[in-house]
Amino acid sequence: MKAALYPNFQKPNALSCAREVCDVLDRCGIEVSVSEVFRNDFSDKHFVKFEDIREAAKTADYVLAIGGDGTILRCAKLLIGSDTKLLGINTGTLGFMAGLEADQLDKLSLLTTGEYELSPRMTLDVVYHSDDGDKTATVLNEVSARSGSFRICEFEVYSESYLVGRYRADGVLFSTPSGSTAYALSAGGPVIEPDLECIEMTLICPHSLFSRATMFSPQRKLIMKDVTVRDDSMVINVDGELFVSLRNGDSIEICRGKNNINFINLIGNSFHESLCKKMCKPIK
């Protein structure tokens, strides 16, 4: 059995947590690998192997992301198309996507017995067509589109060939159920259980008195077309990273991703328990 670590040492206590994780996994008889860039931080752990995380993610049984939700999101992209399971260990502020807290590392022994919950999370595939060829990306949380100059923009959304609506807003989000508790929640969207598959569309600061989030079947192919009559472009971000910039008349396609990402929950908290614990009280 093999586990690869994906730590973010910019988070408080992440280094000490990662070193303790190594010790616990070794005692459980699980082979541990860490990226070569962290060799100095683990040079005294003679049982640790050093290899590129992208290669390790393909062969490991588990990848452990140590940090916050952003760390878990970046790590998840490495697992797309593989059967490797992802466990997030929270050393960040919120850690809503984490399946374990930094003070619960004794629970890692359950990896050897299979006594954990597995939560398959759907993804979204986004495609941009241009004269230079197609550009594609896969996201776990959301695709966001907004004005690059922070001015109001106009866009159309189609479901297959049917016009859903023409909108004036600061932007729009297309989210998975996992992403419903991220940017979409802050934009006024609903909370969606992770195993309820759908595509959520939430407008960002719409210029309308009657705007609500819309849920689409996961089988739908959505098309968003920029119809803003200005020289500045709409900026498309995928899970917070720049994807492309659209000009008037350009469009992107969004559909259910071909691959799920398998999340591990070692502490048995239900989605609603985590929601209450981490989002129903002030974050310190």
C-alpha positions as a Markdown table, in Angstrom:
| # | Residue | x | y | z |
|---|---|---|---|---|
| 1 | Met | 0.0 | 0.0 | 0.0 |
| 2 | Lys | 1.4 | 3.4 | -1.0 |
| 3 | Ala | 0.5 | 7.0 | 0.0 |
| 4 | Ala | 1.9 | 10.2 | -1.6 |
| 5 | Leu | 2.0 | 13.5 | 0.3 |
| 6 | Tyr | 1.0 | 16.8 | -1.3 |
| 7 | Pro | 1.8 | 19.4 | 1.5 |
| 8 | Asn | 1.4 | 23.2 | 1.4 |
| 9 | Phe | 4.0 | 24.5 | 3.8 |
| 10 | Gln | 2.7 | 28.1 | 3.5 |
| 11 | Lys | -0.1 | 26.9 | 5.9 |
| 12 | Pro | 0.6 | 27.1 | 9.6 |
| 13 | Asn | 1.7 | 23.8 | 11.1 |
| 14 | Ala | 1.6 | 22.0 | 7.7 |
| 15 | Leu | 5.3 | 21.0 | 8.0 |
| 16 | Ser | 5.0 | 19.5 | 11.5 |
| 17 | Cys | 1.7 | 17.8 | 10.4 |
| 18 | Ala | 3.3 | 16.3 | 7.3 |
| 19 | Arg | 6.2 | 14.9 | 9.3 |
| 20 | Glu | 3.9 | 13.3 | 11.8 |
| 21 | Val | 1.8 | 11.9 | 8.9 |
| 22 | Cys | 4.9 | 10.2 | 7.6 |
| 23 | Asp | 5.6 | 8.6 | 11.0 |
| 24 | Val | 2.0 | 7.4 | 11.4 |
| 25 | Leu | 1.9 | 5.9 | 7.9 |
| 26 | Asp | 5.2 | 4.2 | 8.3 |
| 27 | Arg | 4.0 | 2.6 | 11.6 |
| 28 | Cys | 0.9 | 1.3 | 9.6 |
| 29 | Gly | 3.2 | -0.3 | 7.0 |
| 30 | Ile | 2.2 | 2.2 | 4.3 |
| 31 | Glu | 4.9 | 3.2 | 1.8 |
| 32 | Val | 5.3 | 7.0 | 1.8 |
| 33 | Ser | 6.5 | 9.3 | -1.0 |
| 34 | Val | 7.1 | 13.1 | -1.1 |
| 35 | Ser | 8.1 | 15.4 | -3.9 |
| 36 | Glu | 11.9 | 15.8 | -4.4 |
| 37 | Val | 11.5 | 19.6 | -3.7 |
| 38 | Phe | 10.8 | 18.7 | 0.0 |
| 39 | Arg | 13.9 | 16.5 | 0.4 |
| 40 | Asn | 15.5 | 18.8 | 3.0 |
| 41 | Asp | 12.3 | 18.8 | 5.1 |
| 42 | Phe | 12.2 | 15.0 | 5.3 |
| 43 | Ser | 15.9 | 14.1 | 5.0 |
| 44 | Asp | 15.9 | 12.4 | 8.4 |
| 45 | Lys | 12.9 | 10.2 | 7.4 |
| 46 | His | 14.9 | 7.3 | 5.8 |
| 47 | Phe | 11.8 | 5.4 | 4.9 |
| 48 | Val | 10.4 | 8.3 | 2.7 |
| 49 | Lys | 10.8 | 8.0 | -1.0 |
| 50 | Phe | 11.2 | 11.1 | -3.2 |
| 51 | Glu | 9.5 | 11.2 | -6.5 |
| 52 | Asp | 7.6 | 13.7 | -8.7 |
| 53 | Ile | 4.0 | 14.0 | -7.3 |
| 54 | Arg | 2.5 | 13.7 | -10.8 |
| 55 | Glu | 4.1 | 10.3 | -11.2 |
| 56 | Ala | 3.4 | 9.2 | -7.6 |
| 57 | Ala | -0.3 | 10.2 | -8.0 |
| 58 | Lys | -0.7 | 7.6 | -10.8 |
| 59 | Thr | 0.7 | 4.7 | -8.8 |
| 60 | Ala | -0.3 | 5.5 | -5.2 |
| 61 | Asp | -3.4 | 4.1 | -3.5 |
| 62 | Tyr | -3.9 | 7.4 | -1.7 |
| 63 | Val | -2.8 | 11.0 | -2.0 |
| 64 | Leu | -2.8 | 13.1 | 1.2 |
| 65 | Ala | -3.2 | 16.8 | 0.6 |
| 66 | Ile | -2.0 | 18.7 | 3.7 |
| 67 | Gly | -3.2 | 22.3 | 3.9 |
| 68 | Gly | -6.5 | 24.1 | 3.2 |
| 69 | Asp | -9.2 | 23.9 | 0.6 |
| 70 | Gly | -7.0 | 25.5 | -2.1 |
| 71 | Thr | -4.4 | 22.9 | -1.5 |
| 72 | Ile | -6.9 | 20.1 | -1.9 |
| 73 | Leu | -8.3 | 21.6 | -5.1 |
| 74 | Arg | -4.8 | 21.8 | -6.7 |
| 75 | Cys | -4.1 | 18.3 | -5.6 |
| 76 | Ala | -7.4 | 17.0 | -7.0 |
| 77 | Lys | -6.3 | 18.0 | -10.5 |
| 78 | Leu | -3.4 | 15.6 | -10.3 |
| 79 | Leu | -5.8 | 12.7 | -9.8 |
| 80 | Ile | -8.1 | 13.3 | -12.8 |
| 81 | Gly | -8.4 | 10.1 | -14.8 |
| 82 | Ser | -7.0 | 7.9 | -12.1 |
| 83 | Asp | -8.5 | 5.6 | -9.4 |
| 84 | Thr | -6.3 | 7.1 | -6.7 |
| 85 | Lys | -8.2 | 8.3 | -3.6 |
| 86 | Leu | -7.8 | 11.8 | -2.1 |
| 87 | Leu | -7.6 | 12.5 | 1.6 |
| 88 | Gly | -7.5 | 16.2 | 2.7 |
| 89 | Ile | -5.9 | 17.0 | 6.0 |
| 90 | Asn | -6.8 | 20.4 | 7.2 |
| 91 | Thr | -4.2 | 22.8 | 8.5 |
| 92 | Gly | -5.9 | 25.8 | 6.9 |
| 93 | Thr | -8.7 | 28.2 | 8.0 |
| 94 | Leu | -11.8 | 26.4 | 6.8 |
| 95 | Gly | -10.9 | 23.0 | 5.3 |
| 96 | Phe | -14.4 | 22.2 | 4.3 |
| 97 | Met | -13.2 | 19.7 | 1.7 |
| 98 | Ala | -10.9 | 17.9 | 4.2 |
| 99 | Gly | -11.7 | 14.5 | 5.5 |
| 100 | Leu | -9.4 | 14.8 | 8.6 |
| 101 | Glu | -8.2 | 17.4 | 11.0 |
| 102 | Ala | -4.5 | 17.8 | 11.9 |
| 103 | Asp | -5.2 | 16.7 | 15.5 |
| 104 | Gln | -6.8 | 13.4 | 14.3 |
| 105 | Leu | -3.9 | 11.7 | 12.6 |
| 106 | Asp | -4.3 | 8.5 | 14.6 |
| 107 | Lys | -7.3 | 7.8 | 12.3 |
| 108 | Leu | -4.8 | 7.2 | 9.4 |
| 109 | Ser | -4.6 | 3.6 | 10.5 |
| 110 | Leu | -8.1 | 3.1 | 9.1 |
| 111 | Leu | -6.6 | 3.4 | 5.6 |
| 112 | Thr | -5.2 | -0.1 | 6.1 |
| 113 | Thr | -8.5 | -1.6 | 7.1 |
| 114 | Gly | -10.8 | 0.2 | 4.6 |
| 115 | Glu | -12.9 | 1.6 | 7.4 |
| 116 | Tyr | -13.7 | 5.0 | 5.8 |
| 117 | Glu | -16.3 | 6.6 | 3.7 |
| 118 | Leu | -15.7 | 7.2 | 0.0 |
| 119 | Ser | -17.4 | 10.2 | -1.7 |
| 120 | Pro | -17.1 | 10.3 | -5.5 |
| 121 | Arg | -17.3 | 14.0 | -6.6 |
| 122 | Met | -18.4 | 15.0 | -10.1 |
| 123 | Thr | -16.3 | 17.4 | -12.2 |
| 124 | Leu | -17.0 | 19.7 | -15.1 |
| 125 | Asp | -15.2 | 19.8 | -18.4 |
| 126 | Val | -14.9 | 23.2 | -20.1 |
| 127 | Val | -13.9 | 23.7 | -23.8 |
| 128 | Tyr | -12.9 | 26.9 | -25.6 |
| 129 | His | -12.9 | 26.8 | -29.4 |
| 130 | Ser | -10.6 | 29.1 | -31.3 |
| 131 | Asp | -8.8 | 29.2 | -34.7 |
| 132 | Asp | -5.7 | 28.0 | -32.9 |
| 133 | Gly | -7.4 | 24.8 | -31.8 |
| 134 | Asp | -9.5 | 23.8 | -28.7 |
| 135 | Lys | -8.4 | 24.4 | -25.2 |
| 136 | Thr | -9.8 | 22.2 | -22.4 |
| 137 | Ala | -9.8 | 22.0 | -18.6 |
| 138 | Thr | -11.5 | 20.0 | -15.9 |
| 139 | Val | -12.7 | 21.6 | -12.7 |
| 140 | Leu | -13.8 | 20.2 | -9.3 |
| 141 | Asn | -15.5 | 23.4 | -8.0 |
| 142 | Glu | -16.5 | 26.0 | -10.6 |
| 143 | Val | -16.0 | 27.8 | -13.9 |
| 144 | Ser | -16.2 | 31.5 | -13.4 |
| 145 | Ala | -16.7 | 34.2 | -16.1 |
| 146 | Arg | -16.5 | 37.9 | -15.4 |
| 147 | Ser | -15.4 | 41.2 | -16.9 |
| 148 | Gly | -11.7 | 41.7 | -17.0 |
| 149 | Ser | -12.2 | 45.4 | -16.2 |
| 150 | Phe | -14.6 | 44.7 | -13.4 |
| 151 | Arg | -17.4 | 46.4 | -15.4 |
| 152 | Ile | -20.8 | 44.9 | -16.1 |
| 153 | Cys | -20.9 | 42.4 | -18.9 |
| 154 | Glu | -23.5 | 40.9 | -21.2 |
| 155 | Phe | -23.6 | 37.2 | -22.0 |
| 156 | Glu | -26.0 | 34.5 | -23.3 |
| 157 | Val | -26.4 | 31.0 | -21.9 |
| 158 | Tyr | -27.7 | 28.1 | -24.0 |
| 159 | Ser | -28.7 | 24.6 | -23.0 |
| 160 | Glu | -27.9 | 22.6 | -26.1 |
| 161 | Ser | -29.3 | 24.9 | -28.8 |
| 162 | Tyr | -32.0 | 26.5 | -26.5 |
| 163 | Leu | -31.4 | 30.0 | -25.3 |
| 164 | Val | -31.8 | 29.9 | -21.5 |
| 165 | Gly | -31.3 | 33.7 | -21.1 |
| 166 | Arg | -29.4 | 36.8 | -21.9 |
| 167 | Tyr | -27.9 | 38.4 | -18.8 |
| 168 | Arg | -26.3 | 41.6 | -17.6 |
| 169 | Ala | -24.2 | 41.0 | -14.5 |
| 170 | Asp | -20.6 | 41.2 | -13.1 |
| 171 | Gly | -20.3 | 37.5 | -14.2 |
| 172 | Val | -21.5 | 34.0 | -13.9 |
| 173 | Leu | -20.5 | 30.8 | -12.1 |
| 174 | Phe | -21.0 | 27.2 | -13.4 |
| 175 | Ser | -20.5 | 25.0 | -10.4 |
| 176 | Thr | -20.5 | 21.3 | -9.3 |
| 177 | Pro | -22.2 | 20.3 | -6.1 |
| 178 | Ser | -18.8 | 20.4 | -4.4 |
| 179 | Gly | -18.4 | 24.0 | -5.6 |
| 180 | Ser | -21.8 | 25.0 | -4.3 |
| 181 | Thr | -20.3 | 25.7 | -0.9 |
| 182 | Ala | -17.4 | 27.8 | -2.4 |
| 183 | Tyr | -17.7 | 30.9 | -4.7 |
| 184 | Ala | -21.3 | 30.0 | -5.6 |
| 185 | Leu | -22.4 | 30.1 | -1.9 |
| 186 | Ser | -20.9 | 33.6 | -1.5 |
| 187 | Ala | -22.7 | 34.7 | -4.7 |
| 188 | Gly | -26.0 | 33.7 | -3.2 |
| 189 | Gly | -26.4 | 30.2 | -4.6 |
| 190 | Pro | -27.9 | 27.2 | -2.7 |
| 191 | Val | -26.1 | 24.5 | -0.7 |
| 192 | Ile | -26.1 | 21.2 | -2.7 |
| 193 | Glu | -25.2 | 17.8 | -1.3 |
| 194 | Pro | -22.0 | 16.5 | -3.0 |
| 195 | Asp | -23.7 | 13.3 | -4.2 |
| 196 | Leu | -26.6 | 15.1 | -5.9 |
| 197 | Glu | -25.3 | 15.4 | -9.4 |
| 198 | Cys | -26.2 | 18.6 | -11.3 |
| 199 | Ile | -24.7 | 21.8 | -12.8 |
| 200 | Glu | -25.4 | 25.0 | -10.9 |
| 201 | Met | -25.5 | 28.4 | -12.6 |
| 202 | Thr | -25.2 | 31.4 | -10.3 |
| 203 | Leu | -25.1 | 35.0 | -11.6 |
| 204 | Ile | -22.6 | 37.3 | -9.9 |
| 205 | Cys | -24.2 | 40.7 | -8.9 |
| 206 | Pro | -26.9 | 40.5 | -11.6 |
| 207 | His | -28.5 | 43.7 | -12.9 |
| 208 | Ser | -32.0 | 42.3 | -12.2 |
| 209 | Leu | -34.6 | 42.2 | -9.5 |
| 210 | Phe | -35.6 | 38.6 | -10.3 |
| 211 | Ser | -32.4 | 36.5 | -10.5 |
| 212 | Arg | -32.1 | 33.1 | -9.0 |
| 213 | Ala | -29.5 | 30.3 | -9.3 |
| 214 | Thr | -30.5 | 27.6 | -11.8 |
| 215 | Met | -29.8 | 23.9 | -11.7 |
| 216 | Phe | -29.3 | 21.8 | -14.8 |
| 217 | Ser | -29.2 | 18.1 | -15.3 |
| 218 | Pro | -25.6 | 16.8 | -15.5 |
| 219 | Gln | -26.4 | 15.5 | -19.0 |
| 220 | Arg | -26.8 | 19.0 | -20.3 |
| 221 | Lys | -24.2 | 20.7 | -22.4 |
| 222 | Leu | -24.2 | 24.5 | -21.6 |
| 223 | Ile | -22.8 | 27.2 | -23.8 |
| 224 | Met | -21.9 | 30.6 | -22.5 |
| 225 | Lys | -21.4 | 33.3 | -25.2 |
| 226 | Asp | -19.9 | 36.7 | -24.6 |
| 227 | Val | -22.0 | 39.4 | -26.2 |
| 228 | Thr | -20.5 | 42.4 | -24.4 |
| 229 | Val | -20.2 | 45.4 | -26.8 |
| 230 | Arg | -16.8 | 46.6 | -25.6 |
| 231 | Asp | -13.2 | 46.0 | -26.4 |
| 232 | Asp | -12.4 | 44.5 | -23.0 |
| 233 | Ser | -12.8 | 40.8 | -22.6 |
| 234 | Met | -14.5 | 38.4 | -20.2 |
| 235 | Val | -12.0 | 36.4 | -18.2 |
| 236 | Ile | -12.6 | 32.7 | -17.6 |
| 237 | Asn | -11.2 | 31.1 | -14.5 |
| 238 | Val | -11.3 | 27.4 | -13.7 |
| 239 | Asp | -11.1 | 26.6 | -9.9 |
| 240 | Gly | -9.5 | 30.0 | -9.4 |
| 241 | Glu | -6.9 | 29.7 | -12.2 |
| 242 | Leu | -6.9 | 31.7 | -15.4 |
| 243 | Phe | -8.1 | 29.7 | -18.4 |
| 244 | Val | -8.8 | 32.0 | -21.3 |
| 245 | Ser | -10.1 | 35.5 | -22.2 |
| 246 | Leu | -13.2 | 35.9 | -24.4 |
| 247 | Arg | -13.9 | 38.6 | -26.9 |
| 248 | Asn | -17.3 | 39.6 | -28.2 |
| 249 | Gly | -18.8 | 36.5 | -30.0 |
| 250 | Asp | -16.5 | 34.0 | -28.3 |
| 251 | Ser | -18.0 | 31.1 | -26.3 |
| 252 | Ile | -17.2 | 28.3 | -24.0 |
| 253 | Glu | -18.9 | 24.9 | -23.5 |
| 254 | Ile | -19.5 | 23.4 | -20.1 |
| 255 | Cys | -20.6 | 19.8 | -19.5 |
| 256 | Arg | -20.3 | 17.0 | -16.9 |
| 257 | Gly | -16.7 | 15.8 | -16.6 |
| 258 | Lys | -15.7 | 12.4 | -17.8 |
| 259 | Asn | -14.0 | 11.6 | -14.5 |
| 260 | Asn | -15.0 | 11.6 | -10.8 |
| 261 | Ile | -12.5 | 12.3 | -8.0 |
| 262 | Asn | -12.8 | 10.0 | -5.0 |
| 263 | Phe | -12.6 | 11.8 | -1.6 |
| 264 | Ile | -12.0 | 9.9 | 1.6 |
| 265 | Asn | -13.7 | 10.8 | 4.9 |
| 266 | Leu | -12.0 | 9.2 | 7.9 |
| 267 | Ile | -13.9 | 10.8 | 10.7 |
| 268 | Gly | -17.4 | 9.9 | 9.6 |
| 269 | Asn | -18.9 | 13.4 | 9.6 |
| 270 | Ser | -21.8 | 13.8 | 7.3 |
| 271 | Phe | -22.0 | 16.6 | 4.8 |
| 272 | His | -24.5 | 18.5 | 7.0 |
| 273 | Glu | -22.4 | 18.0 | 10.1 |
| 274 | Ser | -19.4 | 19.5 | 8.4 |
| 275 | Leu | -21.6 | 22.3 | 7.1 |
| 276 | Cys | -22.8 | 23.2 | 10.6 |
| 277 | Lys | -19.4 | 22.9 | 12.2 |
| 278 | Lys | -17.4 | 24.9 | 9.7 |
| 279 | Met | -19.9 | 27.4 | 8.2 |
| 280 | Cys | -22.5 | 28.1 | 10.8 |
| 281 | Lys | -20.1 | 29.9 | 13.1 |
| 282 | Pro | -17.5 | 32.7 | 12.7 |
| 283 | Ile | -14.2 | 31.6 | 11.2 |
| 284 | Lys | -11.3 | 32.6 | 13.4 |
